[in-house]
Amino acid sequence: QVQLVESGGGLVQAGGSLRLSCVASGRTFSSYAMGWFRQAPGKEREFVAAITMSGSNTWYKDSVKGRFTISRDNAKNTVYLQMNSLKPEDTAVYYCGASITPDPGSYYYTEGYDDWGQGTQVTVSS
């Protein structure tokens, strides 16, 4: 099991930027693929981005491609989500998840993750 703590959320105007961080503790961070999901009020948690254990491959939700970048620093046990050109529809609680599976097809679904953080709120005003 790995413990995850997100930070970096906040209130930002449309067009602005935020960088989310997720720090892991417990088991070896580099053994996990990592993902970012988000959940808006009244909606299900949805995939945003994922990155492999080594950081060599990444995947994104179509609506965030070109605006968001996922990255990781295994020496710091941290995964990041750089969010640029934010839109009001990006408003949600953002969660990071850790996945032990090597199957990239699983990274798009909440069931593919073994551990989750508590979330950080991102609010984008128009």
Residue pairs with C-beta under 8 A, 6 or more apart in sequence:
1 26
1 27
1 114
1 115
2 24
2 25
2 26
2 27
2 29
2 32
2 98
2 114
2 115
3 24
3 25
3 26
3 115
4 22
4 23
4 24
4 96
4 97
4 98
4 115
4 116
4 117
5 22
5 23
5 25
5 117
5 118
6 20
6 21
6 22
6 94
6 95
6 96
6 117
6 118
6 119
6 120
7 20
7 21
7 22
7 23
7 120
8 18
8 19
8 20
8 21
8 120
9 18
9 20
9 93
9 94
9 120
9 121
9 122
9 123
10 18
10 121
10 122
10 123
11 123
11 124
11 125
12 18
12 86
12 122
12 123
12 124
12 125
13 124
13 125
14 86
14 87
14 88
14 124
14 125
14 126
15 85
15 86
16 86
16 124
17 82
17 83
17 84
17 85
17 86
18 83
18 86
18 122
19 80
19 81
19 82
19 83
20 36
20 80
20 81
20 83
20 94
20 96
20 120
20 122
21 78
21 79
21 80
22 34
22 36
22 78
22 79
22 80
22 81
22 96
22 117
23 76
23 77
23 78
24 32
24 77
24 78
24 79
24 98
25 77
29 74
29 77
30 53
30 54
30 74
31 53
31 100
32 53
32 98
32 99
32 100
32 114
33 50
33 51
33 52
33 53
33 98
33 99
33 100
33 101
33 102
33 104
33 107
34 50
34 51
34 70
34 72
34 79
34 96
34 97
34 98
34 99
35 47
35 48
35 49
35 50
35 51
35 96
35 97
35 99
35 107
35 112
35 113
36 48
36 49
36 50
36 70
36 79
36 81
36 94
36 95
36 96
36 97
37 45
37 46
37 47
37 48
37 94
37 95
37 96
37 97
37 110
38 45
38 46
38 48
38 90
38 92
38 93
38 94
38 95
38 122
39 45
39 46
39 92
39 93
39 95
39 119
40 91
40 92
40 93
43 92
45 95
45 110
46 61
47 61
47 107
47 108
47 109
48 60
48 61
48 64
48 68
48 81
48 94
49 58
49 59
49 60
49 61
49 64
49 68
49 69
49 70
49 81
50 58
50 59
50 70
50 99
50 104
50 107
50 108
51 57
51 58
51 59
51 70
51 71
51 72
51 79
52 58
52 104
53 102
54 74
55 71
55 72
55 74
57 104
58 69
58 70
59 104
59 107
59 108
60 68
60 70
63 89
64 83
64 90
67 83
67 84
67 85
67 86
68 81
68 82
68 83
68 84
69 80
69 81
69 82
69 84
70 79
70 80
70 81
70 82
71 79
71 80
71 82
72 78
72 79
72 80
73 80
79 96
81 94
81 96
83 90
83 122
86 122
86 124
87 124
88 124
88 125
88 126
89 124
90 122
90 124
91 122
91 123
91 124
92 121
92 122
93 119
93 120
93 121
93 122
94 119
94 120
94 121
94 122
95 116
95 117
95 118
95 119
96 116
96 117
97 110
97 113
97 114
97 115
97 116
97 117
98 113
98 114
98 115
98 116
99 106
99 107
99 112
99 113
99 114
100 114
101 112
103 112
106 112
